[in-house]
Amino acid sequence: MATKIGIIIGREFKERVHKKSFIITTLLMPVFMLAMMAAPALIMMMSSGETRNILVVDESGIIAQNLKSSEETTFTPVSVPLDSALADSDASGVLYIPGEVVSGNKSIRFYSNGASSLSLESGITDKVNSIIESVRLKSYDIDNLDEIMKKIHSDVKLQSIRTDKSEDEQSSTELSYFLGVILTFLLYMCLLLYGQMVMTSIIEEKNNRVLEIVVSSVKPTQIMLGKILGIGLVAVTQIIIWGILIAAMSAFVLPALTPPEMSAELAALNAGNLDAASATTDIDLLQAMSVLGNVGYIIQLFVLLILFLAGGFLLYSAIYAAIGSAVDNIQDAGQLQSFIIFPIIIGIIFGMTAAGDPTSSLSMWMSFIPFTSPMVMMARIPSGIPGWEIAVSLIILYASFLAAVWIAAKIYRVGIFMYGKKPTFKDLIRWARYK
């Protein structure tokens, strides 16, 4: 039995691993993920936006003279009516400020010659509000008001430290949330992609009448297990390669890209003697860099990812296999797929919630339910949850897979010989009860 299943596993594995799409996706995905994270910063660094010349019609006589220009935006006060300013086609736009803007909270208006931008409008609003607030404060006629405001200004930095973790295990809350969301979406895509791959493969072989020949020498249950394990091995292989590539980037690429000043503060943070108040780099960024540079943590994360991916895939692929054996084409499988897709969607929804609040009772219980536990638990793990919760979740998940495979095998052995009829849920339940 083991030899026959092994042959099927090898066939399914080699058929997919040798495809160019698998190789390209596996090698480029880590690079693509890093590029997506670095893209906004690179675009801002490389873009040389055109300088915008904005005419300012200020009826208050207060705002225009205090507007400071920048490399991207220049403010030019004009003493002409609004209609005359709007007739100037060379300007990028006209900013109109009413006379009672300081005392009456009047709205200002910006007339743009063409498409405007959110950053431009937000920058103008912030500058005008800052000037109005400064003018209103001066109206109280308080001596040395600027010095007083500087003295009372507070810039407290929050450094979150967990008492249930050692100093070298501290992590950034923002990074934990980000990692949780990424891992949840990764599991979501893998479960749908590889699960549907199992179903599609069975439907194709059923239509080609290949299964009728194969079952003469191999039991239907062995065929089903071989397909599930073979395609599952493809998914695990891909995750392992991603883990190796990302761990290598964490060990070699990230330190090389870190500036010397940040490296010194990062070393102090890892040693536990960093003064957050005197640090020139944001403490959350330092904590995130510390976690991303921890190769051991990256490997641990991917090991758990593989365990939950394998468990979730085995559970859902057993159901996909049962559905694939019961239908003749992909269209007929659409209605039955809702039975699988719905809990996966529920899992990703609660996974997003768990990433934001990993210690809530709802998050904990949803991470024990096998249909949602892969996504929800991987959203919680980066935040550092108790190990017993991970162990219990894995035990329930794999036990559920064994039960699902037992039921799916009964449906499979009947469904692969059924043609010309679109089965219902009642039919599947009846087939599962056959002895």
N, C-alpha and C positions, 0 to 999 in steps of 0.2 A: 504493500500500500504506500509506504513512504517513498519507494522508488518511483512509482507512477506519479505521485503528487510532485515529486522533485522534478521530473521531466516537464510537467506542465508549468511549474514555477519558472524553470529555466527558459522555456519558450517564451512565456509572457514577458519575462524580464529582458531578455536579449532583444526581443522584437521592438521594445520601446526605448531601451537605452541606446541602441545603435542609431536611432533617428537623429538627424541633424538638429531638429527642433529641441530635443532634450539637451543636447550638448550645448547649443547656443544659449538656451534659457538658463541652464545650470551655471555656466561660466559668467554670463553677463548680468544675472540678477543682483549679486552683491555690488558690482560696479554701478549698476543702475540705481540701486538704493542709495549708495553714497553720493552719486551725482545729483539725485533728487534733493538730498539734504543740503548739498553745497550750492545748488543752482541759484537760489535767491541771492546769496551773498556774491557769487560770481557775476551774476547779471548786474547787480548794483555797482560792482567794482569796474566792470568793463563798459557799462553804458555811459555815454557822454551825452546827456540830454541837452536839448536846445534851451538857451537862456530865454526866459519869458519876460517881456517888458510890459509892466502893468501900469496904466495911468490911474492916478488916484484923485478923484473929485471929492474933496473933504469940506463939507459945509460947516463942520464943527470947528475947524481950524486947529485941532489938537492932535488928531490921529496921524495924519500924513507925515508930519515932521518927525515923528518918532518911529515910523516904520523903517526897519533896517533891511536893506537888500542882502541877497546872498548870491552864490555862484549860479544858482538855478533861476532865481527870481529877482528882478529889479523893480523897485517902486519909484515912479516918477510923479510927484505932485504937480497938478495942473490947475490953473485958476481960470478955467473956462466952464461954460455950462455943460451939463451932462450930455446933451444932444451933440454938441461940438466934439466932445471927447469920443463919443461913440462913432463919429464920422472918420476918425483916424484909423485907417485900415492897416497901418504898420504896427500898431500895438497888439499885443497878445490878448489884451482884455482891459476892461475898465472897472475899477473898484469904486463904488459910490457909497459915501458915508454921510448920513443925514446929520443935521445940526444938533439934535437932541440925543445923540447916541450915548453920551456919557450919563446924562441924568435920566433919560427916559427909556433905556433899554430898547431903542429902536433897532430894527433889523437893518443890516448892511446888505448891499446887493453887488454881485460880481457878474459883469457882462463879458462873456468869453467869445472871442473870435475863433470859433471852431470848438472842437471837443476839449473839455476840461479834464482834470484828473482829481481823484479823491485826495491824494497827498497835497496837491496845490491848494485846494479849497480848505482842507484841514489846517494847513500851515497858515493861511491867511486868517482864518478864524482864531487860531491860538494867538497869533501876534496881536490882533486887534483887542481880544479879551485881556491880554496881559497889559496892554497900554491903558485900557479903561480902568482896570483894577488899580494900577499904579496912580493914575490921576485921582481916583476916588479916595485912595489912602492919603494922598497929599492934602486933600481938602480938609482933613481933620487937624491940620496945622500942628503936627507933633514934631518936635525937634529930633534930629538924627534918626528919622524914621527908617532910612535905608539900613543903617547899622543895626537898629533894633530888629528889623526883619531878618537880617542875616544871622543874628544871634539866636533868634527863636526858631530858625529853620531846623528841622529835624530830618535826619536821613538814617534811621535805624535799619540795620540789616538783620534779618532773621536767619539763624542757622539752626536747622532742625536736627536734633540728635536723639536717636532711639536708645532708651535705657535697656532694652532687651537685646541689643546688638553690641558687639565690640567695636572699637574705633575704626578698625580696618574693614568693617562690614557696613559702614554708613553709606547711604545712597541718596540721590536727589529725588524728591517726590515728583517733580515734573518729569524727570527722565523715566521714573518707574511707570508713570501714567503713559508716556509716549511708547515705551517698550511694550506695555500691556496691550495697547491698541494695535500696534504693529503685529504682535504675535497672534492676537485674536483674528485679525484679517487674514494673516498667513494661513492659519488653520482653516478658516472659513473657505478660502479659495482651494486649498488642498483637498478638503473633504468633498467639495462639489466637483472639482475637476477629476480627481482620481476615482471617486465613487461612480460618477457617470461613465468613466472609462470602462469600469467593470461591466456596467449594464450594457453599454454600446457593443462591447466585444461579444457578449453572450447573444445579443440580438442578431448581430451579423452572422455569427456561426450557426445560429438557429435557422436563419433564412437560407443559408447556403447548404443546409442539411449536413453540416460537418459533425454536429453533435450526435446525430443518429448513428454515424459510423464510429465515433470515438467511444460511445457508451457500450459498444459491443465488447470492449476490452478494459474499459475504466468505468468505475461506478460514477453516477452523477454527482454524488457528494464529493468525491475526489476531484472531479473536474472543477466544481465550484470552489473548493478550498485552494486548488492550484492557481486558479485565476485571481482569487482574492489576495493570496500571499505573494504571487508574482508581481502584480501591479503595486501592491503595498510596498514591496521591496524597492521598486522604482522610486516611490515617494520618499522612503527612508534614505536611499542613496543620495537623492538630490539634496535633502536636508543636511546630511552629513558633509557633503561637499561644500554647501553654503557655510556650514559651521566652521570648517577648516579654513576657508578663504577669509571669513570675517575675523576669526581668531588671529590669522596671520596679519591682517590689516591692523588689528588692535595691538599686536605685539611690535610691529615694525613701522607701518605707515603712520599711525597716529602720533607716536613719539617724535617722528621726524618732522611732522607738520606743526607741532606745538612750539610756540615762541619761547625763547629762553626765560623771559620773565614769568610766563605762566608755568613753565616747567618747574621753576624754583618754588612757586607757591603751591603747585600740585604736590611736590615732594614733601613740603611742610604739612599739607593737609593729610597726606597718607601717613605721615609720622605722628599726626595728632597734636602738633604744636603750632598750628596756623592761627593767627589773630585775625578773625573775620573782619574786625573794624578797620584794620590797616591794610587789608588786601586790596590790590588794585583791580583784580579780576572778580567778577560777580561770583559769590559763593556757590550759587546753584550751578553755574557753568563749571566751576572747579570740581564739584561733587559729580557732575555728569561725566566730565573727562576722567575722573578717577575710576568710575564704574566701567566706562567704555575701554579704559586701558587695562582693566583687570582680566587677563586671559583666562584665569581659572573660573571666574564668574561667567564669562561668555560661554565656555565649554559646558559648565553646569546648566546654563540656561538652555543650550541646544540639546543636551541629553534629556532634560525634562520635556522639551518640545517634541523630541522623537518619540518618547514614551506616550505622550498624550495624542500625538498625531497617529501613531500606530494603533492605539486603542480606539480612537474615534473612527479611523478609517476602517478597521476591522468590523466595528459595530455597524456603521452605515453601509459599507460595501456588501455585507451579508444581505441587507434589505434591498440594496440596488440589484444584487444578483438574483434575488427572488423575483423582483419585478421584471428584470430583463428576460428571465426564463418564461414568464407568463404571457408576454406580448410578442407580436410579430414585427412591429416597427416602432421607431422612436415616437411617432405621433400618438400611438396608443398608450405609450408609457407616460405621456404628459400628465394625465389625471392622477395616475398612481404615484407620480413623483412628488406630488404635494405632501404626501405622507412623510417624505424624507426632508424636503426643503424647508417645510414650516418649522420643525424643531431646530434646524441649523440656523435659520434666521432669528428665532427666539434666542438661541445661544449667543449670537453675535450682538444682539441688543443688550442682553444682560451682561455680556462681556465688556461692553463699553461702560455700563454702569459700574461694574466691579472694578474697572481700572481707576475710576474716580473715587470709589469708596470700597477698598478691598476687604475691610474688616466688618462690614455690615452683615447682619444675620441673613439677609436675602442673598447676598453674594456668596456666603458660605454654603447655604443649602443648594443654591443653583449649581455650585461647583461639585456637588455630590450626585446630582441627577445625571445619569450617563449620557443622555442625549444633548445636554448642554455643558457638561463638565469640561470637555477639551477646551472650548473657547473661554469659558468663564475662569477656569483654573489658571490658564496661561496668562490671562489678564491680571490675575492676583499675584502670581509668583514673583514678578519683579519687585513688588513692594515688600517682600520678605514675610511670608506667612508661615505658621508652624508646620513642621515636617509631617506631623501625624495627619494633617488635613490632606496633604498631597498623597500620602500613602493610602488613606481611606478612599480617596477619589479614584486612584488607579485600580485598587482592588475591585471596587464596584463597577468601574468601566470595563475591565477585562472579564469579570464574571458576567456582565450583561452581554458581552460579545459571544461568549460560549452559548448563552441562552438564545441569542439571535441567530447564531449559526445553526443550532439544532432545529429551530423553527423554519429558517430559510431553506435548509436542506430538504425538508419535507415538501415545501412548495416547489423547489427547483426540480426535484425528481419527477414531479407530475407535469410542471409547466413546460419543460423542454419538448414534450411530446404533444402539446396542445397547439393547434393551428386553426386559423380562420375565425376565432372568436375573441372578442375583447373581454377580458376577465374583469370582474368587479371585486370589491373588497370581500364580499360574501364568498366568492369563489376561492379567493386566497385563503380565507379562514377555513373553508371546507377542506381544501387540499392540505392545510397544515395539520388537520385532525386525522388524516389518513395514517394508518399504521403500516 
